[in-house]
Amino acid sequence: MSARRQQLMHQLIRAARGGGGGGGGKNASSSPLRCFALHEHHFGQIACAKSQNGVENDVVASPSDFHSHLCEKIRHAQDRVILASLYIGVGSRATHLHENRQQKIISSLPFSKEDEFLESLRQAASNEKLKQMQIILDANRAMRKVSLTNKRNSGQSHDSATDDSISTNSADTLLYIMKPFLDRQQKNNNNTNNKSNNGLFLFPVNDQRLCTILPSPLDEVAGVFHIKAYIVDDELILSGANLSEEYFSNRLDRYMLFTNGGGGLVDFYADLSEILCSYAVNFDGQSSLLLSTQHRNSTMKKQQLESSLTRLFVDKTQTILPPDSSPVAYAIPTFQMPTSFLGRPFLQFQSDTDATRNLMLAAVDSDQNLSVRLSSAYLNLTTRLRSVLTMFGNNQRGGAPYVLTAGAMSHGFAPKKNNKSTKTNGLVESIKTSIPEAFLTLVKEASQSIIACGGKVLLFERPGWTFHAKGVWIGESNTTPRPELIDDSASVVSTVIGSGNYGARSEDLDVESNCIIVFNDESNATKSIQQSVANEWNNMCKFSTESADLTFTDDVSKLTNVVVQFMKKFL
């Protein structure tokens, strides 16, 4: 590694960790975030299946590969299964529904990838060797009724149920599947010293009384638990993907696999889940979620949560780097909690938003020609984020910002075929139908500032696919005719993986966790990891169109204009 590259690595790590590091930021005086040294054996690769023509796809893992890997690992889990997600799909079997008429209808539905995933959880729950089974979901989304009879036609595995449909929800489905494990735990409760939280936990981000005012899914505007971290034994997958049919089939996302304990990173995320579960509602199918949530809204409970998170995330040694010899990369986990949760800035350490922004500022301030590439499922750049992105094109060193998001065809809110509206959800469906056009309006606004400083805004559009990938790639600028591509994977100096969408929601409303990875070129093994990270970005670009090539209309509906203003604050 050259002296300049080594200096850059240290600058990026100091900025991402905070605690007075480079890049400034409002939490610059807080304690630094923990940092983990990762070696080659701490990075895994999700095996890619062969395509229909028999050619192996060795570029990036697909949603189906993600599904296969997770199911296989869970089925053979020997120690622990810990899943943190927004929600988990309910499948089509719903074996906890015992009424004969319902079972006859349900049994005629095709076996889905959700069913296979739930079956793997059932097998794990039946494994007497398994010591820990912990699932934490967003409280509101986990209790949302999901139609079993209509969802296959809607194209969305977690659409709200209609009055005349057979329905269930994530919480009831998972509680039934986990029952063998939970029954054993209850029997052994007096004979074990295991203090881990086992079971199903629902994390309430906001007062559940709001859910009784707004119709689903608009009740989620006030914030959700959005972390996606999947642990099986000594492996961890960080992703933006939820655990449902579309994320197992045709919704593009990112997955980073950490193996062999990830140098402590796997246990770190297990500890994070444990802390969050200690605050969340332990769902038993009987308790009142509203009353449990009111109890957890107490100032004391929230302060206990804040203290526990601070002890986990803060590095008491405050060393610049972990004492380790030539790791391939350094990992810095981040966390974001809405200010409204305590009525004041929540954390005593640098938030995810500040860590990511300070990472970018450090890259801009370096003496190297760096560009930034940012992917977001729902492009809604905040003023603070847009300001630092445009700095890459205005620093006179030749760098530029490149932003990639979903186009109208592959937008997650694109209208679904055969999706039947009802009198009770007609307004909701009208608003959802307006969202893709509203996002294109936001794309137009973002394009004006990004293109003006030499960058590009790219729209992912692939027939039959929706787009949900999010992340940041920082690397040396590309001087080829397609500068948005990562031409040399070794030029990648940092990436960010996790749940955040880099919009107003992620900054102000949702509970998020990302992980900042800074690469160490002193290790010969770094190149293969950098190549995988570069392939993710380049693969998305294959199906993308420059926003500059599109014709935006100024003639949008009044409803769309209302949705645009709403989205700037809540999405």
RODO-2510 file (C-alpha; in nm, 4 decimals, decimal comma):
residues 571
     n   res          X          Y          Z
     1     m     0,0000     0,0000     0,0000
     2     s     0,1258     0,3432    -0,0901
     3     a     0,1698     0,5980     0,1869
     4     r    -0,1136     0,8056     0,0347
     5     r    -0,3536     0,5095     0,0299
     6     q    -0,2657     0,4164     0,3864
     7     q    -0,3269     0,7738     0,4972
     8     l    -0,6634     0,7691     0,3190
     9     m    -0,7631     0,4467     0,4949
    10     h    -0,6899     0,6009     0,8347
    11     q    -0,8800     0,9185     0,7431
    12     l    -1,1901     0,7232     0,6401
    13     i    -1,1857     0,5054     0,9523
    14     r    -1,1450     0,8030     1,1874
    15     a    -1,4304     0,9864     1,0159
    16     a    -1,6650     0,6864     1,0210
    17     r    -1,5976     0,6096     1,3872
    18     g    -1,6439     0,9672     1,5103
    19     g    -1,5111     1,0651     1,8501
    20     g    -1,3354     1,3745     1,7178
    21     g    -1,2192     1,2130     1,3923
    22     g    -1,1989     1,3818     1,0559
    23     g    -1,5026     1,5105     0,8767
    24     g    -1,6527     1,7052     1,1654
    25     g    -2,0223     1,6424     1,2219
    26     k    -2,2492     1,7190     1,5137
    27     n    -2,1280     1,4131     1,7093
    28     a    -1,7581     1,4779     1,6533
    29     s    -1,6941     1,5046     2,0270
    30     s    -1,8655     1,1745     2,1124
    31     s    -1,6860     0,8470     2,1818
    32     p    -1,5653     0,6534     1,8755
    33     l    -1,7574     0,3575     1,7366
    34     r    -1,6163     0,0079     1,7655
    35     c    -1,4052    -0,1197     1,4786
    36     f    -1,3497    -0,4842     1,3793
    37     a    -1,0511    -0,6197     1,1870
    38     l    -1,1631    -0,8666     0,9188
    39     h    -0,9414    -1,1271     0,7538
    40     e    -1,0055    -1,3243     0,4367
    41     h    -1,1712    -1,6124     0,6229
    42     h    -1,4218    -1,3685     0,7752
    43     f    -1,5771    -1,2983     0,4338
    44     g    -1,8002    -1,5593     0,2721
    45     q    -1,9599    -1,5934    -0,0668
    46     i    -2,3225    -1,6935    -0,1185
    47     a    -2,3116    -1,9647    -0,3853
    48     c    -2,4660    -1,8602    -0,7156
    49     a    -2,6951    -2,1073    -0,8905
    50     k    -2,6587    -2,1906    -1,2566
    51     s    -2,8806    -2,0025    -1,4943
    52     q    -3,1323    -2,1705    -1,7252
    53     n    -2,8756    -2,2102    -2,0021
    54     g    -2,6395    -2,3929    -1,7645
    55     v    -2,3884    -2,1101    -1,7338
    56     e    -2,2907    -2,0367    -1,3757
    57     n    -2,3551    -1,6822    -1,2652
    58     d    -2,0445    -1,5994    -1,0639
    59     v    -2,0972    -1,2243    -1,0589
    60     v    -2,3438    -1,1569    -0,7756
    61     a    -2,5846    -1,3624    -0,5689
    62     s    -2,9502    -1,3475    -0,6736
    63     p    -3,2558    -1,3324    -0,4433
    64     s    -3,3015    -1,7042    -0,5072
    65     d    -2,9388    -1,7708    -0,4035
    66     f    -2,9954    -1,5679    -0,0861
    67     h    -3,3059    -1,7743    -0,0126
    68     s    -3,1336    -2,1080    -0,0748
    69     h    -2,8321    -2,0193     0,1388
    70     l    -3,0397    -1,8975     0,4334
    71     c    -3,2770    -2,1960     0,4245
    72     e    -2,9865    -2,4421     0,4116
    73     k    -2,8047    -2,2786     0,7025
    74     i    -3,1173    -2,2540     0,9196
    75     r    -3,2137    -2,6171     0,8549
    76     h    -2,8730    -2,7316     0,9811
    77     a    -2,8274    -2,4768     1,2604
    78     q    -2,6553    -2,6241     1,5652
    79     d    -2,6272    -2,3337     1,8062
    80     r    -2,8402    -2,0289     1,7293
    81     v    -3,0766    -1,8664     1,4823
    82     i    -3,1163    -1,4895     1,5267
    83     l    -3,3182    -1,2936     1,2710
    84     a    -3,3806    -0,9178     1,2759
    85     s    -3,6048    -0,7894     0,9986
    86     l    -3,8917    -0,5557     0,9184
    87     y    -4,1161    -0,8581     0,8623
    88     i    -4,1233    -1,2223     0,7537
    89     g    -4,3646    -1,3557     0,4935
    90     v    -4,6451    -1,5840     0,6105
    91     g    -4,6255    -1,8404     0,3289
    92     s    -4,9313    -2,0091     0,1795
    93     r    -4,9720    -2,3072     0,4141
    94     a    -5,0706    -2,1253     0,7366
    95     t    -5,0871    -2,4498     0,9315
    96     h    -5,1868    -2,2605     1,2444
    97     l    -5,5276    -2,1947     1,0881
    98     h    -5,7249    -2,5027     1,1839
    99     e    -6,0726    -2,4328     1,0502
   100     n    -6,1523    -2,7010     0,7888
   101     r    -6,2885    -2,4715     0,5195
   102     q    -5,9836    -2,2502     0,5411
   103     q    -5,7440    -2,5435     0,5305
   104     k    -5,9096    -2,6804     0,2176
   105     i    -5,8686    -2,3485     0,0366
   106     i    -5,5169    -2,2888     0,1676
   107     s    -5,3939    -2,6370     0,0765
   108     s    -5,4747    -2,5670    -0,2890
   109     l    -5,2279    -2,2774    -0,3035
   110     p    -4,8864    -2,3435    -0,4601
   111     f    -4,5874    -2,4110    -0,2338
   112     s    -4,3834    -2,0908    -0,2211
   113     k    -4,0305    -1,9865    -0,1305
   114     e    -4,1796    -1,8367     0,1846
   115     d    -4,3142    -2,1823     0,2712
   116     e    -3,9699    -2,3340     0,2218
   117     f    -3,8165    -2,0683     0,4464
   118     l    -4,0770    -2,1217     0,7173
   119     e    -4,0232    -2,4972     0,6933
   120     s    -3,6516    -2,4451     0,7546
   121     l    -3,7410    -2,2476     1,0680
   122     r    -3,9731    -2,5271     1,1794
   123     q    -3,6922    -2,7812     1,1376
   124     a    -3,4569    -2,5621     1,3380
   125     a    -3,7172    -2,5219     1,6118
   126     s    -3,7502    -2,9002     1,6304
   127     n    -3,3735    -2,9477     1,6682
   128     e    -3,3140    -3,0272     2,0342
   129     k    -2,9495    -2,9185     2,0065
   130     l    -3,0434    -2,5596     1,9186
   131     k    -2,9649    -2,3286     2,2119
   132     q    -3,1059    -1,9970     2,0923
   133     m    -3,3894    -1,8974     1,8603
   134     q    -3,4602    -1,5261     1,8533
   135     i    -3,6615    -1,3290     1,5982
   136     i    -3,7258    -0,9549     1,6221
   137     l    -3,9582    -0,7702     1,3835
   138     d    -4,1302    -0,4344     1,3574
   139     a    -4,4320    -0,4446     1,5889
   140     n    -4,6695    -0,2773     1,3481
   141     r    -4,5744    -0,4753     1,0374
   142     a    -4,5656    -0,8089     1,2195
   143     m    -4,9285    -0,7645     1,3274
   144     r    -5,0539    -0,6491     0,9874
   145     k    -5,3149    -0,8875     0,8491
   146     v    -5,2010    -1,0577     0,5291
   147     s    -5,4383    -1,2240     0,2856
   148     l    -5,3537    -1,5828     0,1967
   149     t    -5,6139    -1,6066    -0,0777
   150     n    -5,5392    -1,2782    -0,2557
   151     k    -5,1669    -1,2216    -0,2181
   152     r    -5,0540    -1,4444    -0,5048
   153     n    -5,2639    -1,2373    -0,7451
   154     s    -5,1412    -0,9070    -0,6043
   155     g    -4,7743    -0,9849    -0,6648
   156     q    -4,6911    -0,8612    -0,3149
   157     s    -4,6480    -1,1133    -0,0346
   158     h    -4,7294    -0,8696     0,2444
   159     d    -5,0260    -0,6699     0,1133
   160     s    -5,2990    -0,5912     0,3620
   161     a    -5,5901    -0,8311     0,3818
   162     t    -5,9409    -0,7496     0,2633
   163     d    -6,2501    -0,8226     0,4684
   164     d    -6,3506    -1,1308     0,2666
   165     s    -6,0087    -1,2976     0,2544
   166     i    -5,8503    -1,5641     0,4703
   167     s    -5,5753    -1,3839     0,6549
   168     t    -5,3027    -1,4188     0,9144
   169     n    -4,9961    -1,2186     1,0159
   170     s    -4,6225    -1,2669     1,0652
   171     a    -4,6431    -1,2792     1,4445
   172     d    -4,9027    -1,5569     1,4695
   173     t    -4,7371    -1,7591     1,1918
   174     l    -4,3916    -1,7465     1,3490
   175     l    -4,5160    -1,8132     1,7010
   176     y    -4,6742    -2,1365     1,5801
   177     i    -4,3601    -2,2429     1,3931
   178     m    -4,1321    -2,1669     1,6904
   179     k    -4,3572    -2,3560     1,9338
   180     p    -4,1433    -2,6758     1,9608
   181     f    -3,8386    -2,4718     2,0602
   182     l    -4,0310    -2,2455     2,2979
   183     d    -4,1969    -2,5447     2,4675
   184     r    -3,8556    -2,6999     2,5336
   185     q    -3,7254    -2,3708     2,6653
   186     q    -4,0146    -2,3422     2,9078
   187     k    -3,9581    -2,6948     3,0382
   188     n    -3,5859    -2,6361     3,0810
   189     n    -3,6247    -2,2870     3,2207
   190     n    -3,5483    -2,3894     3,5765
   191     n    -3,2510    -2,6056     3,4792
   192     t    -3,0488    -2,3633     3,2698
   193     n    -2,8413    -2,0509     3,3214
   194     n    -2,9052    -1,9284     2,9673
   195     k    -3,0054    -1,5652     3,0060
   196     s    -3,0557    -1,4988     2,6334
   197     n    -3,3906    -1,3741     2,5130
   198     n    -3,5538    -1,6580     2,3212
   199     g    -3,8756    -1,6245     2,1269
   200     l    -4,0511    -1,3765     1,9028
   201     f    -4,0073    -1,0065     1,9782
   202     l    -4,1929    -0,7100     1,8299
   203     f    -4,0154    -0,3744     1,8399
   204     p    -4,2500    -0,0728     1,8685
   205     v    -4,0842     0,2363     1,7252
   206     n    -4,3782     0,4641     1,7966
   207     d    -4,6910     0,4672     2,0082
   208     q    -4,9212     0,1959     1,8722
   209     r    -5,2235     0,4219     1,9213
   210     l    -5,1230     0,5881     1,5939
   211     c    -5,1926     0,2572     1,4197
   212     t    -5,5581     0,2829     1,5184
   213     i    -5,5879     0,6215     1,3455
   214     l    -5,4192     0,5643     1,0091
   215     p    -5,5108     0,2780     0,7712
   216     s    -5,2459     0,0193     0,6859
   217     p    -4,9884     0,0667     0,5389
   218     l    -5,0008     0,4447     0,5936
   219     d    -4,9661     0,3859     0,9684
   220     e    -4,5980     0,3112     0,9078
   221     v    -4,5180     0,6719     0,8169
   222     a    -4,4273     0,7432     1,1786
   223     g    -4,1376     0,4982     1,1693
   224     v    -4,0565     0,1281     1,1661
   225     f    -3,7927    -0,1144     1,2904
   226     h    -3,5954    -0,1531     0,9669
   227     i    -3,2779    -0,3496     1,0597
   228     k    -3,1948    -0,6582     0,8494
   229     a    -2,9354    -0,8858     1,0130
   230     y    -2,9496    -1,2642     0,9842
   231     i    -2,7339    -1,4827     1,2110
   232     v    -2,7030    -1,8615     1,1986
   233     d    -2,4377    -2,0102     1,4285
   234     d    -2,1151    -1,8183     1,3478
   235     e    -2,2369    -1,6588     1,0233
   236     l    -2,3997    -1,3214     0,9616
   237     i    -2,5717    -1,1823     0,6525
   238     l    -2,6196    -0,8063     0,6393
   239     s    -2,8690    -0,6972     0,3775
   240     g    -3,1504    -0,4633     0,2892
   241     a    -3,3773    -0,7578     0,2046
   242     n    -3,6745    -0,8649     0,4108
   243     l    -3,7671    -1,2329     0,4364
   244     s    -4,0603    -1,2740     0,2000
   245     e    -4,1493    -1,4068    -0,1436
   246     e    -4,0415    -1,1130    -0,3611
   247     y    -3,7084    -1,0810    -0,1761
   248     f    -3,6521    -1,4518    -0,2428
   249     s    -3,7481    -1,4278    -0,6104
   250     n    -3,7209    -1,1093    -0,8132
   251     r    -3,6507    -0,8095    -0,5900
   252     l    -3,2890    -0,7062    -0,6357
   253     d    -3,0944    -0,6449    -0,3170
   254     r    -2,7457    -0,6767    -0,1685
   255     y    -2,6081    -0,9412     0,0676
   256     m    -2,2769    -0,9454     0,2521
   257     l    -2,1834    -1,2705     0,4247
   258     f    -1,9501    -1,2751     0,7243
   259     t    -1,8203    -1,6167     0,8336
   260     n    -1,6189    -1,7755     1,1152
   261     g    -1,7470    -1,5171     1,3598
   262     g    -1,6416    -1,2247     1,1404
   263     g    -1,3669    -1,1239     1,3822
   264     g    -1,6280    -1,0524     1,6504
   265     l    -1,8784    -0,8854     1,4161
   266     v    -2,1244    -1,1772     1,4307
   267     d    -2,1396    -1,1730     1,8112
   268     f    -2,1693    -0,7936     1,8009
   269     y    -2,4901    -0,8146     1,5969
   270     a    -2,6138    -1,0978     1,8200
   271     d    -2,5589    -0,8668     2,1190
   272     l    -2,7399    -0,5857     1,9349
   273     s    -3,0400    -0,8111     1,8781
   274     e    -3,0320    -0,9163     2,2440
   275     i    -3,0402    -0,5524     2,3597
   276     l    -3,3244    -0,4621     2,1243
   277     c    -3,5217    -0,7698     2,2331
   278     s    -3,4835    -0,6648     2,5963
   279     y    -3,6792    -0,3507     2,5089
   280     a    -3,9232    -0,5060     2,2622
   281     v    -4,2493    -0,6890     2,3324
   282     n    -4,2040    -1,0641     2,3876
   283     f    -4,5025    -1,1807     2,1833
   284     d    -4,6896    -1,4794     2,3222
   285     g    -5,0088    -1,4560     2,1190
   286     q    -5,2089    -1,3412     2,4208
   287     s    -5,0601    -1,0150     2,5459
   288     s    -5,1970    -0,6791     2,4430
   289     l    -4,9454    -0,5134     2,2163
   290     l    -5,0919    -0,1724     2,2930
   291     l    -5,0516    -0,2105     2,6701
   292     s    -4,7042    -0,3601     2,6302
   293     t    -4,6051    -0,0726     2,4063
   294     q    -4,7321     0,1860     2,6551
   295     h    -4,5158     0,0217     2,9205
   296     r    -4,2139     0,0452     2,6921
   297     n    -4,2826     0,4084     2,6157
   298     s    -4,1736     0,4916     2,9707
   299     t    -3,8708     0,7179     2,9920
   300     m    -3,6892     0,4691     3,2141
   301     k    -3,7193     0,1826     2,9638
   302     k    -3,5903     0,4009     2,6821
   303     q    -3,3005     0,5308     2,8868
   304     q    -3,2047     0,1731     2,9738
   305     l    -3,2066     0,0917     2,6034
   306     e    -2,9914     0,3961     2,5270
   307     s    -2,7374     0,2995     2,7934
   308     s    -2,7152    -0,0591     2,6696
   309     l    -2,6662     0,0517     2,3085
   310     t    -2,3962     0,2976     2,4142
   311     r    -2,2036     0,0257     2,5985
   312     l    -2,2248    -0,1967     2,2901
   313     f    -2,1294     0,0545     2,0203
   314     v    -1,8708     0,2682     2,1973
   315     d    -1,5023     0,1669     2,1887
   316     k    -1,3698     0,2276     2,5386
   317     t    -1,0072     0,1803     2,4274
   318     q    -1,0415     0,4621     2,1717
   319     t    -0,7550     0,3263     1,9643
   320     i    -0,7311     0,4345     1,6004
   321     l    -0,7289     0,0762     1,4718
   322     p    -0,7636    -0,2660     1,6353
   323     p    -0,4207    -0,4204     1,7061
   324     d    -0,4166    -0,6715     1,4208
   325     s    -0,1772    -0,7684     1,1453
   326     s    -0,2801    -0,6864     0,7882
   327     p    -0,6547    -0,7544     0,7854
   328     v    -0,8293    -0,7320     0,4481
   329     a    -1,0744    -0,4735     0,5818
   330     y    -1,2102    -0,2925     0,8855
   331     a    -1,5811    -0,3025     0,9756
   332     i    -1,7593    -0,0251     1,1666
   333     p    -2,1227    -0,1047     1,2610
   334     t    -2,3556     0,1949     1,2837
   335     f    -2,6963     0,2596     1,4355
   336     q    -2,9795     0,5066     1,3814
   337     m    -3,2692     0,5798     1,6164
   338     p    -3,5317     0,8516     1,5528
   339     t    -3,5002     1,1653     1,7620
   340     s    -3,8704     1,1405     1,8437
   341     f    -3,8047     0,8192     2,0359
   342     l    -3,6723     1,0111     2,3364
   343     g    -3,7779     1,3578     2,2321
   344     r    -3,4095     1,4516     2,1937
   345     p    -3,1014     1,3271     2,0064
   346     f    -3,0924     0,9669     2,1181
   347     l    -2,7395     0,8372     2,1033
   348     q    -2,4206     0,9268     2,2852
   349     f    -2,2167     0,8182     1,9845
   350     q    -2,2089     0,9033     1,6170
   351     s    -2,5312     0,8041     1,4386
   352     d    -2,5413     0,6115     1,1121
   353     t    -2,6389     0,9255     0,9229
   354     d    -2,3424     1,1212     1,0609
   355     a    -2,1003     0,8304     1,0185
   356     t    -2,1902     0,7900     0,6512
   357     r    -2,1818     1,1631     0,5836
   358     n    -1,8472     1,2055     0,7625
   359     l    -1,7049     0,9113     0,5676
   360     m    -1,7939     1,0941     0,2457
   361     l    -1,6594     1,4257     0,3730
   362     a    -1,3281     1,2606     0,4571
   363     a    -1,3127     1,1217     0,1029
   364     v    -1,3837     1,4676    -0,0414
   365     d    -1,1193     1,6269     0,1813
   366     s    -0,8511     1,3740     0,0853
   367     d    -0,5882     1,4610    -0,1738
   368     q    -0,7016     1,1778    -0,4027
   369     n    -0,9339     1,1741    -0,7007
   370     l    -1,2338     0,9888    -0,5526
   371     s    -1,5902     0,9415    -0,6694
   372     v    -1,8925     0,8264    -0,4715
   373     r    -2,1607     0,5865    -0,5920
   374     l    -2,4856     0,5649    -0,3967
   375     s    -2,7777     0,3282    -0,4438
   376     s    -3,1204     0,3784    -0,2874
   377     a    -3,4437     0,1854    -0,3413
   378     y    -3,6460     0,5038    -0,2895
   379     l    -3,4540     0,8135    -0,3924
   380     n    -3,5334     1,0967    -0,1545
   381     l    -3,2049     1,2794    -0,1000
   382     t    -3,2057     1,5017     0,2062
   383     t    -3,0436     1,8438     0,1890
   384     r    -2,7499     1,7299     0,4061
   385     l    -2,6818     1,4231     0,1930
   386     r    -2,7216     1,6065    -0,1372
   387     s    -2,4771     1,8739    -0,0253
   388     v    -2,1967     1,6251     0,0417
   389     l    -2,2667     1,4268    -0,2782
   390     t    -2,2275     1,7363    -0,4927
   391     m    -1,8954     1,8141    -0,3235
   392     f    -1,7426     1,5201    -0,5117
   393     g    -1,8045     1,6997    -0,8390
   394     n    -1,7014     2,0424    -0,7170
   395     n    -1,3653     1,9680    -0,5552
   396     q    -1,1594     2,0231    -0,8742
   397     r    -0,9984     1,6776    -0,8562
   398     g    -1,2139     1,5111    -1,1193
   399     g    -1,4399     1,3066    -0,8938
   400     a    -1,8168     1,2895    -0,9312
   401     p    -2,1307     1,1512    -0,7616
   402     y    -2,3280     0,8676    -0,9231
   403     v    -2,6713     0,7851    -0,7834
   404     l    -2,8749     0,4770    -0,8757
   405     t    -3,2393     0,4167    -0,7921
   406     a    -3,5497     0,2379    -0,9180
   407     g    -3,7157     0,3443    -1,2415
   408     a    -4,0926     0,3352    -1,2957
   409     m    -4,0874    -0,0248    -1,4275
   410     s    -3,8939    -0,1690    -1,1338
   411     h    -4,0176     0,0519    -0,8541
   412     g    -4,1291    -0,1281    -0,5404
   413     f    -4,4506     0,0730    -0,5399
   414     a    -4,5300     0,0074    -0,9052
   415     p    -4,8966    -0,0939    -0,9424
   416     k    -4,9456    -0,4707    -0,9277
   417     k    -5,1459    -0,6587    -1,1877
   418     n    -5,4848    -0,7898    -1,0756
   419     n    -5,4561    -0,5991    -0,7515
   420     k    -5,8202    -0,5482    -0,6536
   421     s    -5,9079    -0,2339    -0,4661
   422     t    -6,1967    -0,2243    -0,2244
   423     k    -6,4074     0,0533    -0,0818
   424     t    -6,2068     0,0393     0,2365
   425     n    -5,8656     0,0739     0,0736
   426     g    -5,9441     0,2753    -0,2393
   427     l    -5,7730     0,5897    -0,1096
   428     v    -5,4699     0,3913     0,0005
   429     e    -5,4436     0,2261    -0,3416
   430     s    -5,4742     0,5627    -0,5187
   431     i    -5,1897     0,7014    -0,3111
   432     k    -4,9742     0,3923    -0,3718
   433     t    -5,0397     0,4190    -0,7462
   434     s    -4,9159     0,7796    -0,7418
   435     i    -4,5901     0,6952    -0,5648
   436     p    -4,3825     0,5885    -0,8718
   437     e    -4,4681     0,9144    -1,0507
   438     a    -4,3910     1,1059    -0,7328
   439     f    -4,0527     0,9374    -0,7045
   440     l    -3,9725     1,0308    -1,0642
   441     t    -4,0427     1,3905    -0,9635
   442     l    -3,7862     1,3512    -0,6861
   443     v    -3,5457     1,1934    -0,9379
   444     k    -3,5862     1,4999    -1,1587
   445     e    -3,5010     1,7293    -0,8674
   446     a    -3,1982     1,5199    -0,7705
   447     s    -3,0771     1,5002    -1,1301
   448     q    -3,0546     1,8764    -1,1606
   449     s    -2,7950     1,9098    -0,8848
   450     i    -2,6113     1,5801    -0,9456
   451     i    -2,5718     1,6301    -1,3220
   452     a    -2,4706     1,9943    -1,2713
   453     c    -2,1570     1,8816    -1,0864
   454     g    -2,0595     1,6185    -1,3435
   455     g    -2,2421     1,3196    -1,1962
   456     k    -2,5242     1,0968    -1,3127
   457     v    -2,8559     0,9656    -1,1817
   458     l    -2,9293     0,6132    -1,3068
   459     l    -3,2669     0,4389    -1,3105
   460     f    -3,2787     0,0601    -1,2743
   461     e    -3,5402    -0,0961    -1,5004
   462     r    -3,5505    -0,4704    -1,5609
   463     p    -3,8681    -0,6456    -1,6803
   464     g    -4,0166    -0,8661    -1,4108
   465     w    -3,7924    -0,7249    -1,1369
   466     t    -3,8239    -0,4655    -0,8636
   467     f    -3,5298    -0,2773    -0,7136
   468     h    -3,4423    -0,2612    -0,3446
   469     a    -3,0611    -0,2406    -0,3302
   470     k    -2,8992     0,0260    -0,1193
   471     g    -2,5434     0,1151    -0,0313
   472     v    -2,2399     0,3368    -0,0851
   473     w    -1,9239     0,2706    -0,2860
   474     i    -1,6259     0,5080    -0,2584
   475     g    -1,3351     0,4636    -0,4947
   476     e    -1,0954     0,6218    -0,7393
   477     s    -1,2573     0,7945    -1,0353
   478     n    -1,3013     0,6180    -1,3665
   479     t    -1,1856     0,8029    -1,6800
   480     t    -1,3434     0,5591    -1,9297
   481     p    -1,6462     0,6526    -2,1467
   482     r    -1,8702     0,5104    -1,8717
   483     p    -1,7328     0,6761    -1,5576
   484     e    -2,0242     0,5545    -1,3449
   485     l    -1,8854     0,1983    -1,3624
   486     i    -1,6154     0,0691    -1,1286
   487     d    -1,3528    -0,0061    -1,3908
   488     d    -1,0852    -0,1281    -1,1496
   489     s    -1,2143    -0,3149    -0,8439
   490     a    -0,8899    -0,2459    -0,6588
   491     s    -0,9840     0,1222    -0,6646
   492     v    -1,2713     0,0630    -0,4185
   493     v    -1,1648     0,1997    -0,0807
   494     s    -1,4920     0,1689     0,1122
   495     t    -1,8483     0,0421     0,0932
   496     v    -2,1555     0,0639     0,3165
   497     i    -2,3989    -0,2285     0,3516
   498     g    -2,7190    -0,2497     0,5537
   499     s    -3,0791    -0,1415     0,5879
   500     g    -3,0696     0,2376     0,5371
   501     n    -3,2261     0,3954     0,2273
   502     y    -3,0421     0,7312     0,2524
   503     g    -3,3610     0,9336     0,2680
   504     a    -3,5684     1,1268     0,5193
   505     r    -3,7119     0,8087     0,6728
   506     s    -3,3709     0,6586     0,7406
   507     e    -3,2463     0,9843     0,8929
   508     d    -3,5438     1,0790     1,1062
   509     l    -3,8004     0,8012     1,1488
   510     d    -3,6715     0,4434     1,1301
   511     v    -3,4472     0,2220     1,3403
   512     e    -3,1552     0,1314     1,1115
   513     s    -2,8149    -0,0332     1,1165
   514     n    -2,5506    -0,0227     0,8469
   515     c    -2,1924    -0,1428     0,8443
   516     i    -1,9096     0,0654     0,6971
   517     i    -1,6335    -0,1432     0,5388
   518     v    -1,2940     0,0208     0,4735
   519     f    -1,0481    -0,1891     0,2712
   520     n    -0,6827    -0,2413     0,3555
   521     d    -0,4639    -0,2689     0,0462
   522     e    -0,1718    -0,4019     0,2470
   523     s    -0,3363    -0,7460     0,2358
   524     n    -0,3060    -0,9501    -0,0836
   525     a    -0,6433    -1,1110    -0,0121
   526     t    -0,8287    -0,7786    -0,0301
   527     k    -0,8719    -0,7838    -0,4086
   528     s    -1,1237    -1,0696    -0,4206
   529     i    -1,3477    -0,8915    -0,1684
   530     q    -1,3183    -0,5636    -0,3577
   531     q    -1,4073    -0,7458    -0,6790
   532     s    -1,7299    -0,8807    -0,5270
   533     v    -1,8260    -0,5346    -0,4040
   534     a    -1,7505    -0,3761    -0,7438
   535     n    -1,9505    -0,6467    -0,9224
   536     e    -2,2604    -0,5572    -0,7211
   537     w    -2,2580    -0,1993    -0,8467
   538     n    -2,1639    -0,2823    -1,2060
   539     n    -2,4338    -0,5498    -1,2276
   540     m    -2,7011    -0,2961    -1,1298
   541     c    -2,5691    -0,0524    -1,3885
   542     k    -2,6261    -0,3102    -1,6650
   543     f    -2,9999    -0,2583    -1,6327
   544     s    -2,9931     0,1169    -1,5770
   545     t    -3,0749     0,4206    -1,7887
   546     e    -2,9432     0,7711    -1,7339
   547     s    -3,2079     1,0100    -1,6101
   548     a    -3,0666     1,2678    -1,8519
   549     d    -3,1958     1,0505    -2,1375
   550     l    -3,5530     1,0629    -2,0079
   551     t    -3,8189     1,3224    -2,0683
   552     f    -3,9769     1,4376    -1,7451
   553     t    -4,3226     1,5866    -1,7549
   554     d    -4,4229     1,8897    -1,5517
   555     d    -4,7871     1,7896    -1,5871
   556     v    -4,8400     1,5808    -1,2736
   557     s    -5,1663     1,5312    -1,0897
   558     k    -5,2619     1,7225    -0,7782
   559     l    -5,2533     1,3977    -0,5831
   560     t    -4,8982     1,3317    -0,7046
   561     n    -4,7888     1,6780    -0,5908
   562     v    -4,9352     1,6079    -0,2480
   563     v    -4,7592     1,2693    -0,2385
   564     v    -4,4265     1,4334    -0,3344
   565     q    -4,4443     1,6734    -0,0407
   566     f    -4,5469     1,3884     0,1885
   567     m    -4,2601     1,1688     0,0674
   568     k    -3,9962     1,4356     0,1228
   569     k    -4,0702     1,4102     0,4920
   570     f    -4,1791     1,0520     0,5431
   571     l    -4,0055     0,8326     0,2800
***
